[in-house]
């Protein structure tokens, strides 16, 4: 297959077949190993040390970064072909979009589990530990199982890499290998259904080898423009690639330009469409202790008294989207609702780590993965409407390839002071550069700096608590945000385990 950039990245099937090792006959084995036995006649085969999670990550990190797109599905298709197409052994709900993908994916997973299905969940990026990306029955696989998933396909990865090299193409990327690991783990479990979050874009994302029964598109905005296009319409066109012939396209709140592109794709492939605000939506929303209480209009009817333990109007919209996706998966429609108790239990069990998550009290410390202007605006709206801090300090660390000014401007009215720092990613914008932008947006008197995340949080706590002796610590707060990595670092420093 040749991608839109004209790069030839395929290789003939006969090269893969020719590269497949053929076991030698027993006589040849004996001849080849005649010098490898001891006096007892026992074959002496040196043992390789067992792989660890760290070793697997080191091997994967040598590969092309997962945020770099080569416009082809040839490599991942070739790998899954020689592995035996594990992705064809279960139905898939696929989730693309700019913001809200992970939360929506986790909600879909929780609902399916409460209905009684065994689920696989693939999300990215991770907050703290890479094993978070591959979950079975709502729980990340343990490190040993992660290593085993890699070992199960490692020889085939080498085979495909070798064939690609001979054809003058690129080896598999880290994300392509992770995708194959997830599909293999799901098939091995086995799962009844997989909920698969797109890594980047849609059309050329390695997850798009699946033929998803339901294609979910969360709100589309500007992000990753260097890979997906400079306009919302271009980005929507890339994400629309997950909508396949005969599928149900469940569309979250969209701008007119994004909606037009998504609907055009649905018509082209004869997909059924369900739209937020039309076929489904949020009928009522009220604040509640620990979250919000919702009345959701689903495809099959109204679901009342739904408690969602997540804050923000955007999470209520994600809940409506997740509900419609599960209804579409089961073929629900007018008069054919899901079990109301299962829906209530599913949403009540939802967690979305790193999404306006409280990791400490007195003062309250929240972590949020907002990393683009739309995500930052959603965070700002939730802070303004659902919290009543007397003083709030932001800890900001943003990746250098993001719309940093756009993120800062979206949060300009949210914080009394900000501490700018770096997170654990090598792509983190240096403190001095971030501080310069922050001063332009917040003013010099509100901007502070710290060389590391731990020091930044400690300084933010001091700023929150010491500004006014009349303000109790219980009324002050700190928000760690600017990146998924920043939110993950905040969780780690708070002593929370990966989830």
KEZA-612672 format. One line per field, with one value per residue (C-alpha): residue number from 1; residue in one letter; x, z, y. Coordinates in pm, 1 decimal. Example, Ala and Ser with C-alpha at 12.3 -4.5 7.8 and 13.67 -1.06 7.14 Angstrom:
<rs>
pos <- (1, 2)
code <- (A, S)
c1 <- (1230.0, 1367.0)
c3 <- (780.0, 714.0)
c2 <- (-450.0, -106.0)
</rs>
This chain:
<rs>
pos <- (1, 2, 3, 4, 5, 6, 7, 8, 9, 10, 11, 12, 13, 14, 15, 16, 17, 18, 19, 20, 21, 22, 23, 24, 25, 26, 27, 28, 29, 30, 31, 32, 33, 34, 35, 36, 37, 38, 39, 40, 41, 42, 43, 44, 45, 46, 47, 48, 49, 50, 51, 52, 53, 54, 55, 56, 57, 58, 59, 60, 61, 62, 63, 64, 65, 66, 67, 68, 69, 70, 71, 72, 73, 74, 75, 76, 77, 78, 79, 80, 81, 82, 83, 84, 85, 86, 87, 88, 89, 90, 91, 92, 93, 94, 95, 96, 97, 98, 99, 100, 101, 102, 103, 104, 105, 106, 107, 108, 109, 110, 111, 112, 113, 114, 115, 116, 117, 118, 119, 120, 121, 122, 123, 124, 125, 126, 127, 128, 129, 130, 131, 132, 133, 134, 135, 136, 137, 138, 139, 140, 141, 142, 143, 144, 145, 146, 147, 148, 149, 150, 151, 152, 153, 154, 155, 156, 157, 158, 159, 160, 161, 162, 163, 164, 165, 166, 167, 168, 169, 170, 171, 172, 173, 174, 175, 176, 177, 178, 179, 180, 181, 182, 183, 184, 185, 186, 187, 188, 189, 190, 191, 192, 193, 194, 195, 196, 197, 198, 199, 200, 201, 202, 203, 204, 205, 206, 207, 208, 209, 210, 211, 212, 213, 214, 215, 216, 217, 218, 219, 220, 221, 222, 223, 224, 225, 226, 227, 228, 229, 230, 231, 232, 233, 234, 235, 236, 237, 238, 239, 240, 241, 242, 243, 244, 245, 246, 247, 248, 249, 250, 251, 252, 253, 254, 255, 256, 257, 258, 259, 260, 261, 262, 263, 264, 265, 266, 267, 268, 269, 270, 271, 272, 273, 274, 275, 276, 277, 278, 279, 280, 281, 282, 283, 284, 285, 286, 287, 288, 289, 290, 291, 292, 293, 294, 295, 296, 297, 298, 299, 300, 301, 302, 303, 304, 305, 306, 307, 308, 309, 310, 311, 312, 313, 314, 315, 316, 317, 318, 319, 320, 321, 322, 323, 324, 325, 326, 327, 328, 329, 330, 331, 332, 333, 334, 335, 336, 337, 338, 339, 340, 341, 342, 343, 344, 345, 346, 347, 348, 349, 350, 351, 352, 353, 354, 355, 356, 357, 358, 359, 360, 361, 362, 363, 364, 365, 366, 367, 368, 369, 370, 371, 372, 373, 374, 375, 376, 377, 378, 379, 380, 381, 382, 383, 384, 385, 386, 387, 388, 389, 390, 391, 392, 393, 394, 395, 396, 397, 398, 399, 400, 401, 402, 403, 404, 405, 406, 407, 408, 409, 410, 411, 412, 413, 414, 415, 416, 417, 418, 419, 420, 421, 422, 423, 424, 425, 426, 427, 428, 429, 430, 431, 432, 433, 434, 435, 436, 437, 438, 439, 440, 441, 442, 443, 444, 445, 446, 447, 448, 449, 450, 451, 452, 453, 454, 455, 456, 457, 458, 459, 460, 461, 462, 463, 464, 465, 466, 467, 468, 469, 470, 471, 472, 473, 474, 475, 476, 477, 478, 479, 480, 481, 482, 483, 484, 485, 486, 487, 488, 489, 490, 491, 492, 493, 494, 495, 496, 497, 498, 499)
code <- (X, X, X, X, X, X, X, X, X, X, X, X, X, X, X, X, X, X, X, X, X, X, X, X, X, X, X, X, X, X, X, X, X, X, X, X, X, X, X, X, X, X, X, X, X, X, X, X, X, X, X, X, X, X, X, X, X, X, X, X, X, X, X, X, X, X, X, X, X, X, X, X, X, X, X, X, X, X, X, X, X, X, X, X, X, X, X, X, X, X, X, X, X, X, X, X, X, X, X, X, X, X, X, X, X, X, X, X, X, X, X, X, X, X, X, X, X, X, X, X, X, X, X, X, X, X, X, X, X, X, X, X, X, X, X, X, X, X, X, X, X, X, X, X, X, X, X, X, X, X, X, X, X, X, X, X, X, X, X, X, X, X, X, X, X, X, X, X, X, X, X, X, X, X, X, X, X, X, X, X, X, X, X, X, X, X, X, X, X, X, X, X, X, X, X, X, X, X, X, X, X, X, X, X, X, X, X, X, X, X, X, X, X, X, X, X, X, X, X, X, X, X, X, X, X, X, X, X, X, X, X, X, X, X, X, X, X, X, X, X, X, X, X, X, X, X, X, X, X, X, X, X, X, X, X, X, X, X, X, X, X, X, X, X, X, X, X, X, X, X, X, X, X, X, X, X, X, X, X, X, X, X, X, X, X, X, X, X, X, X, X, X, X, X, X, X, X, X, X, X, X, X, X, X, X, X, X, X, X, X, X, X, X, X, X, X, X, X, X, X, X, X, X, X, X, X, X, X, X, X, X, X, X, X, X, X, X, X, X, X, X, X, X, X, X, X, X, X, X, X, X, X, X, X, X, X, X, X, X, X, X, X, X, X, X, X, X, X, X, X, X, X, X, X, X, X, X, X, X, X, X, X, X, X, X, X, X, X, X, X, X, X, X, X, X, X, X, X, X, X, X, X, X, X, X, X, X, X, X, X, X, X, X, X, X, X, X, X, X, X, X, X, X, X, X, X, X, X, X, X, X, X, X, X, X, X, X, X, X, X, X, X, X, X, X, X, X, X, X, X, X, X, X, X, X, X, X, X, X, X, X, X, X, X, X, X, X, X, X, X, X, X, X, X, X, X, X, X, X, X, X, X, X, X, X, X, X, X, X, X, X, X, X, X, X, X, X, X, X)
c1 <- (0.0, 119.9, 21.8, -96.1, 257.8, 363.0, 593.8, 612.6, 616.3, 489.4, 650.6, 529.4, 369.6, 617.2, 899.4, 730.9, 683.3, 1044.3, 1160.1, 967.6, 1218.8, 1173.6, 1254.5, 1543.4, 1503.3, 1606.6, 1928.4, 2025.4, 1954.8, 2177.3, 2458.6, 2431.5, 2440.1, 2685.9, 2941.8, 2697.9, 2645.9, 2829.3, 2943.5, 2590.5, 2461.7, 2240.3, 2207.9, 2367.2, 2165.8, 2261.1, 1961.7, 1880.1, 1787.6, 1412.5, 1289.3, 1166.2, 915.5, 1200.7, 1387.1, 1080.5, 1027.8, 1391.1, 1350.2, 1029.3, 1177.2, 1439.3, 1160.7, 1008.9, 814.1, 442.1, 351.6, 512.0, 281.9, 385.2, 71.0, 36.4, -121.8, 102.2, 339.8, 75.7, -129.6, 171.5, 244.8, -111.8, -118.2, 181.6, 56.1, -277.4, -506.8, -599.0, -796.9, -1056.3, -1147.1, -1360.5, -1593.9, -1460.0, -1587.6, -1330.2, -1291.5, -1127.8, -1140.6, -931.0, -1047.2, -1226.9, -1118.2, -974.5, -1258.7, -1518.0, -1331.4, -1322.1, -1694.9, -1779.3, -1561.2, -1734.0, -2082.6, -2000.4, -1851.9, -2159.6, -2377.8, -2179.4, -1923.5, -1554.6, -1379.0, -1044.7, -948.3, -664.1, -585.2, -297.4, -89.3, -38.5, -14.6, 238.2, 305.1, 279.0, 73.5, -220.0, -264.6, -380.5, -662.8, -878.9, -1204.3, -1123.8, -787.2, -444.7, -256.5, 27.0, 389.9, 453.4, 158.4, 275.2, 619.0, 457.7, 247.8, 566.0, 745.2, 447.3, 494.3, 863.7, 982.5, 711.3, 805.8, 1163.2, 1031.6, 824.2, 1106.6, 1344.9, 1099.5, 1044.3, 1417.3, 1465.7, 1186.0, 1345.3, 1069.2, 1047.9, 1049.5, 745.9, 691.5, 654.2, 281.0, 234.7, 399.9, 189.9, -125.3, -39.4, 44.6, -297.2, -485.0, -288.8, -359.2, -730.2, -750.5, -562.5, -791.1, -1029.2, -1249.1, -1607.1, -1549.9, -1261.1, -1284.9, -997.2, -884.3, -708.4, -354.5, -325.9, -566.8, -765.5, -712.5, -344.5, -346.2, -237.6, -559.9, -750.7, -682.5, -995.3, -1337.3, -1517.1, -1885.6, -1924.7, -1706.7, -1713.5, -1581.5, -1541.7, -1516.5, -1266.8, -1043.3, -694.8, -411.3, -120.3, -155.2, 191.5, 57.5, -318.1, -367.0, -397.9, -776.9, -1052.3, -1196.6, -867.2, -828.2, -1188.6, -1123.4, -836.6, -1038.2, -1337.3, -1131.3, -1240.7, -1600.3, -1636.0, -1901.0, -2211.0, -2088.9, -2270.9, -2098.4, -2167.2, -2066.5, -2002.7, -2049.9, -1886.3, -1824.4, -2015.9, -1702.0, -1610.5, -1966.9, -1995.6, -1682.7, -1788.6, -2137.5, -1996.1, -1777.0, -2074.4, -2273.7, -1982.3, -1951.3, -2322.5, -2280.7, -2565.9, -2523.1, -2617.9, -2541.4, -2507.5, -2787.0, -3007.2, -3042.6, -2889.9, -2763.6, -2769.5, -3125.7, -3045.8, -2733.1, -2695.0, -2390.2, -2354.3, -2104.5, -1817.8, -1943.1, -2272.1, -2616.0, -2745.5, -3052.2, -2932.8, -3129.2, -3012.7, -3092.1, -3338.2, -3498.5, -3430.4, -3199.9, -3262.3, -3071.1, -2730.5, -2448.6, -2116.8, -1820.3, -1641.1, -1664.7, -1733.6, -1996.1, -1756.0, -1765.5, -2145.7, -2125.1, -1871.8, -2116.1, -2395.5, -2157.3, -2046.4, -2405.3, -2504.9, -2202.5, -2298.2, -2660.9, -2547.1, -2330.1, -2632.4, -2867.7, -3076.2, -3331.4, -3669.8, -3834.7, -3524.6, -3328.3, -3033.4, -3095.0, -3127.1, -2966.2, -2664.2, -2627.0, -2643.4, -2395.2, -2161.1, -2140.3, -2113.6, -1804.9, -1625.3, -1287.7, -1072.7, -733.3, -570.1, -896.3, -979.0, -870.3, -826.4, -497.7, -473.3, -681.8, -592.7, -505.2, -684.5, -453.6, -614.2, -441.3, -578.9, -442.7, -555.7, -290.6, -451.7, -667.7, -999.4, -902.4, -781.6, -1110.1, -1303.9, -1085.6, -1136.4, -1513.9, -1525.8, -1310.0, -1533.8, -1867.8, -1806.4, -1543.4, -1533.7, -1170.2, -1078.8, -734.4, -616.8, -261.8, -174.0, 129.9, 197.7, 428.7, 351.4, 512.3, 699.0, 518.0, 176.6, -12.4, 139.7, 9.1, -338.6, -333.1, -212.4, -469.2, -751.0, -643.6, -566.6, -867.7, -852.2, -550.1, -444.2, -84.6, 100.3, 421.4, 578.9, 808.0, 899.0, 755.4, 932.3, 900.7, 1206.2, 960.7, 868.7, 912.5, 1206.6, 1112.3, 1257.4, 1064.8, 738.8, 788.0, 835.4, 505.3, 331.4, 438.3, 282.8, -47.9, -67.8, 150.5, 485.0, 341.4, 145.2, 422.5, 669.5, 919.1, 1054.6, 1314.0, 1122.9, 766.0, 805.5, 950.3, 676.4, 398.6, 560.7, 590.4, 230.7, 107.9, 302.1, 159.8, -192.9, -170.8, 40.3, -116.8, -378.3, -378.2, -754.9, -806.8, -826.1, -618.2, -937.5, -1047.6, -733.3, -622.9, -355.1, -410.3, -133.4, -199.2, -70.1, 0.8, -91.4, 266.1, 219.9, -94.3, 87.0, 380.3, 137.2, -22.9, 315.1, 431.8, 105.0, 184.1, -100.2, -64.0, -123.8, -488.3)
c3 <- (0.0, -78.5, 168.1, 74.0, 106.6, -176.3, 42.0, -55.8, 266.0, 167.2, 92.6, -104.2, 80.3, -69.6, 105.6, 438.3, 348.3, 239.1, 561.9, 776.3, 941.8, 841.9, 1121.6, 1018.7, 1021.8, 1330.4, 1165.5, 1084.0, 1440.7, 1568.2, 1333.3, 1420.8, 1794.8, 1810.9, 1993.1, 2242.8, 2477.2, 2788.0, 2881.5, 2981.8, 2634.0, 2756.4, 2517.5, 2655.2, 2547.6, 2713.6, 2878.5, 2817.4, 3128.1, 3155.4, 3023.4, 3270.2, 3217.6, 3208.2, 2948.9, 2725.6, 2753.7, 2664.5, 2353.3, 2252.5, 2316.0, 2049.1, 1793.7, 1615.7, 1851.1, 1867.0, 1792.3, 1450.0, 1171.4, 862.2, 646.4, 598.7, 772.1, 587.5, 875.8, 1141.0, 890.3, 805.9, 1174.0, 1257.5, 954.0, 1067.6, 1427.8, 1312.7, 1316.3, 1686.0, 1622.5, 1431.6, 1730.2, 1909.3, 1816.7, 1862.3, 1970.4, 1849.0, 1994.0, 1815.9, 1875.2, 2015.3, 2376.5, 2603.8, 2431.8, 2736.8, 2971.6, 2715.3, 2655.0, 3027.8, 3059.8, 2771.7, 2930.8, 3267.7, 3116.0, 2914.2, 3221.9, 3433.4, 3159.4, 3194.1, 2913.7, 2951.3, 2816.8, 2676.4, 2686.7, 2495.1, 2576.4, 2528.8, 2644.7, 2994.3, 3303.3, 3513.4, 3389.2, 3038.9, 3158.3, 3204.4, 2828.1, 2812.4, 3050.5, 3083.1, 3278.0, 3369.7, 3529.7, 3375.6, 3300.8, 3544.0, 3438.2, 3391.9, 3154.7, 2968.3, 2921.0, 2808.8, 2553.7, 2408.5, 2405.9, 2231.4, 1926.0, 1943.3, 1682.4, 1442.9, 1502.0, 1399.9, 1093.2, 975.8, 1050.4, 839.3, 549.3, 571.0, 570.4, 257.8, 87.9, 184.5, 431.6, 798.7, 1091.1, 1316.0, 1547.5, 1922.1, 1900.9, 1628.4, 1848.7, 2148.4, 1938.8, 1835.7, 2196.3, 2309.0, 2041.1, 2119.5, 2491.9, 2426.4, 2203.4, 2460.1, 2748.6, 2556.7, 2572.9, 2453.3, 2324.0, 2299.7, 2346.4, 2148.1, 2174.3, 1870.6, 1941.6, 1698.1, 1426.5, 1286.6, 924.3, 958.4, 1325.9, 1380.8, 1567.9, 1245.5, 1118.9, 1310.5, 1151.5, 1437.5, 1483.3, 1654.5, 1573.8, 1841.1, 1769.5, 2067.7, 2009.7, 1735.5, 1777.9, 1697.1, 1818.8, 1653.0, 1353.5, 1230.6, 1163.6, 1112.3, 933.0, 1013.1, 1024.7, 1221.6, 894.1, 796.3, 1139.8, 1134.7, 796.0, 941.0, 1241.9, 1023.2, 882.2, 1168.3, 1037.4, 830.6, 601.5, 788.3, 1125.7, 1364.7, 1396.4, 1737.0, 1726.1, 2029.2, 2035.5, 1719.9, 1556.0, 1229.6, 1018.6, 1194.3, 1184.4, 811.2, 742.9, 972.3, 822.7, 471.4, 560.1, 711.8, 392.2, 177.2, 363.1, 438.9, 815.9, 1056.7, 1249.7, 1605.3, 1705.9, 2043.0, 2083.5, 1833.1, 1885.0, 2235.9, 2492.9, 2849.2, 2955.3, 3306.7, 3511.3, 3878.5, 4101.7, 4364.7, 4635.7, 4463.7, 4110.9, 3936.1, 3892.0, 3537.6, 3335.0, 3002.4, 2680.5, 2515.8, 2183.4, 2356.8, 2598.6, 2911.0, 3190.6, 3516.1, 3841.8, 3693.2, 3933.0, 3764.8, 4003.8, 3771.5, 3757.3, 3461.3, 3194.2, 2946.4, 3147.0, 3140.7, 2762.3, 2755.8, 2959.4, 2708.2, 2428.2, 2606.0, 2675.2, 2311.4, 2198.6, 2418.7, 2308.8, 1946.0, 2012.5, 2140.8, 1876.3, 2121.6, 1981.7, 2064.4, 2315.3, 2349.0, 2644.0, 2828.0, 3181.5, 3384.9, 3696.6, 3497.4, 3347.1, 3690.6, 3838.2, 3543.4, 3560.3, 3940.4, 3909.2, 3656.5, 3731.7, 3501.1, 3663.0, 3584.2, 3485.0, 3751.9, 4001.2, 4366.9, 4493.6, 4828.3, 5070.7, 5294.6, 5070.1, 4787.3, 4505.5, 4173.6, 3867.3, 3517.2, 3182.3, 2985.8, 2716.3, 2443.7, 2445.7, 2426.9, 2716.6, 2916.3, 2852.8, 2978.8, 3290.1, 3345.4, 3311.9, 3563.7, 3813.2, 3779.9, 3815.8, 4037.5, 4288.2, 4525.3, 4619.3, 4809.9, 4651.9, 4370.7, 4243.2, 3918.6, 3855.0, 3481.9, 3272.9, 2901.2, 2614.5, 2376.1, 2062.4, 2194.2, 2161.7, 2487.1, 2467.8, 2388.7, 2698.5, 2918.7, 2783.9, 2847.7, 3213.5, 3260.6, 3483.9, 3677.1, 3903.3, 4158.6, 4092.9, 3880.2, 3925.0, 3595.3, 3581.8, 3370.3, 3378.1, 3324.0, 2944.3, 2739.1, 2525.8, 2819.6, 2743.8, 2945.8, 3254.1, 3125.6, 2798.3, 2970.9, 3229.0, 2954.3, 2793.8, 3131.7, 3225.6, 2902.3, 2991.8, 3373.2, 3453.0, 3629.5, 3980.8, 3940.6, 3788.9, 3989.6, 3875.8, 4006.6, 3853.1, 3914.5, 3956.0, 4323.4, 4405.6, 4203.2, 4392.6, 4727.3, 4628.9, 4504.3, 4835.4, 5022.1, 4796.9, 4842.8, 5220.2, 5313.7, 5109.7, 5367.6, 5726.5, 5735.2, 5459.0, 5595.8, 5415.2, 5344.5, 5118.4, 4907.8, 4624.0, 4374.7, 4020.4, 3838.9, 3466.0, 3116.1, 2997.6, 3045.6, 3167.5, 3422.8, 3557.2, 3578.6, 3761.2, 4005.5, 4075.1, 4129.0, 4368.1, 4560.2, 4607.8, 4392.3, 4207.2, 3832.0, 3749.2)
c2 <- (0.0, 348.6, 621.0, 968.3, 1095.4, 864.7, 658.6, 295.4, 96.7, -244.8, -577.1, -879.2, -1166.9, -1411.3, -1227.3, -1288.9, -1652.7, -1683.5, -1525.7, -1771.9, -2007.2, -2372.5, -2620.4, -2848.4, -3225.4, -3418.6, -3540.9, -3185.0, -3081.6, -3360.7, -3262.1, -2896.9, -2961.9, -3252.2, -3042.2, -2894.6, -3189.3, -3296.7, -3645.4, -3741.2, -3671.0, -3387.6, -3097.0, -2781.8, -2477.7, -2150.9, -1989.5, -1626.6, -1431.5, -1373.6, -1042.1, -782.3, -504.1, -254.8, -458.5, -480.3, -105.8, -44.5, -259.6, -80.6, 262.9, 196.8, 201.2, 498.3, 720.7, 654.0, 1017.1, 995.7, 880.6, 689.2, 684.0, 310.5, 12.8, -232.4, -304.4, -370.1, -570.9, -786.8, -845.2, -942.1, -1170.0, -1374.8, -1374.1, -1518.1, -1214.3, -1205.8, -884.8, -1085.0, -1301.2, -1039.1, -751.5, -399.1, -59.9, 193.1, 543.6, 839.2, 1214.9, 1497.7, 1518.5, 1274.8, 953.1, 779.5, 875.1, 765.0, 439.3, 365.7, 439.7, 205.1, -61.3, -22.1, -44.5, -355.5, -519.9, -450.2, -595.4, -916.6, -920.4, -992.4, -685.5, -582.4, -216.1, -51.5, 311.9, 552.2, 719.9, 583.0, 799.6, 611.7, 259.3, 118.8, -179.0, 62.1, 57.3, -305.2, -396.5, -705.2, -687.0, -327.7, -406.3, -341.0, -660.1, -728.5, -676.6, -1049.9, -1080.6, -771.2, -925.1, -1250.8, -1061.8, -916.2, -1250.4, -1411.4, -1189.5, -1091.9, -1342.4, -1227.8, -864.6, -946.6, -1128.0, -831.5, -587.2, -793.7, -808.3, -433.2, -366.9, -577.9, -383.3, -52.1, 30.2, 120.9, -123.7, -147.1, 148.2, 116.9, 179.9, -80.0, -342.2, -234.6, -261.8, -617.0, -705.9, -582.5, -774.1, -1091.1, -1053.6, -1000.4, -1307.4, -1513.4, -1409.2, -1442.1, -1131.9, -1094.2, -741.8, -495.4, -119.9, 27.7, 388.8, 532.1, 643.2, 934.8, 1042.8, 754.3, 656.8, 561.7, 469.7, 110.2, 34.1, 99.8, -250.7, -352.6, -356.8, -185.5, -257.9, 82.0, 385.0, 655.9, 1005.7, 1236.9, 1615.0, 1701.0, 2004.0, 2127.8, 1905.4, 1723.5, 1955.8, 1859.6, 1509.6, 1548.1, 1879.6, 2247.4, 2275.6, 2106.5, 1977.1, 1812.2, 1655.8, 1533.6, 1376.0, 1175.7, 1064.5, 976.7, 691.9, 466.7, 473.3, 156.2, 15.9, -96.3, 31.4, 262.4, 600.5, 754.3, 1120.2, 1337.3, 1716.0, 1854.5, 2187.5, 2237.1, 2186.8, 1860.5, 1729.3, 1791.7, 1585.9, 1301.4, 1282.5, 1280.8, 982.7, 800.2, 849.1, 731.2, 399.4, 353.9, 375.8, 446.1, 771.3, 868.0, 1228.6, 1395.7, 1647.9, 1469.5, 1093.9, 1101.6, 1348.7, 1479.4, 1560.8, 1683.5, 1738.1, 1826.3, 1854.7, 1584.4, 1502.1, 1324.8, 1383.8, 1457.4, 1307.7, 1271.9, 1196.2, 1061.1, 1040.1, 722.3, 563.3, 333.7, 576.6, 780.1, 662.0, 846.9, 885.4, 804.0, 893.3, 969.3, 1006.7, 1250.1, 1628.9, 1853.2, 1903.0, 1743.8, 1420.7, 1421.9, 1450.0, 1166.0, 956.8, 1013.9, 920.5, 602.4, 499.7, 547.6, 345.8, 51.5, 77.2, 74.8, -229.9, -421.7, -285.2, -85.6, 155.7, 304.6, 75.8, -145.3, -11.2, -153.3, -274.1, 46.9, -100.9, -219.4, 128.1, 289.6, 41.0, 79.5, 456.0, 454.5, 232.5, 453.1, 600.2, 808.2, 863.1, 1192.6, 1359.3, 1620.1, 1356.6, 1445.0, 1300.4, 1483.9, 1686.3, 1986.2, 2143.6, 1975.0, 1868.1, 1780.0, 1639.2, 1683.0, 1571.3, 1879.9, 1924.7, 2135.9, 2449.8, 2263.0, 2037.6, 2336.7, 2519.5, 2216.6, 2212.6, 2585.8, 2551.1, 2266.9, 2456.8, 2763.2, 2585.2, 2283.4, 2395.5, 2690.0, 2736.8, 3050.1, 3034.1, 2807.8, 2760.0, 2585.5, 2368.9, 2373.3, 2156.5, 2137.2, 1948.8, 2174.0, 2055.7, 2161.4, 2490.0, 2610.8, 2967.0, 2837.3, 2616.9, 2902.4, 3147.2, 2899.6, 2880.9, 3251.4, 3318.0, 2989.9, 3039.1, 3297.1, 3194.4, 2940.4, 2746.4, 2646.3, 2346.6, 2043.8, 1694.3, 1363.6, 1371.2, 1472.1, 1671.6, 1895.8, 2265.8, 2406.8, 2604.8, 2932.2, 2910.5, 2821.1, 3095.7, 3354.7, 3256.7, 3236.3, 3589.5, 3716.3, 3549.8, 3562.3, 3863.1, 3849.0, 3873.1, 3548.5, 3335.9, 3127.4, 2865.2, 2536.8, 2303.9, 1978.9, 1862.7, 1768.2, 2109.3, 2277.8, 2102.2, 2183.3, 2550.0, 2555.2, 2414.6, 2683.5, 2954.4, 2823.4, 2796.1, 3097.4, 3375.9, 3466.9, 3350.1, 3398.5, 3142.6, 2785.8, 2523.7, 2332.1, 2617.1, 2622.7, 2402.7, 2306.8, 2176.8, 1990.0, 2004.5, 2080.6, 1728.1, 1364.0, 1322.4, 1601.7, 1436.6, 1103.9, 1261.0, 1418.5, 1080.2, 917.8, 1188.6, 1148.5, 780.1, 648.9, 320.7, 291.6, 222.6)
</rs>
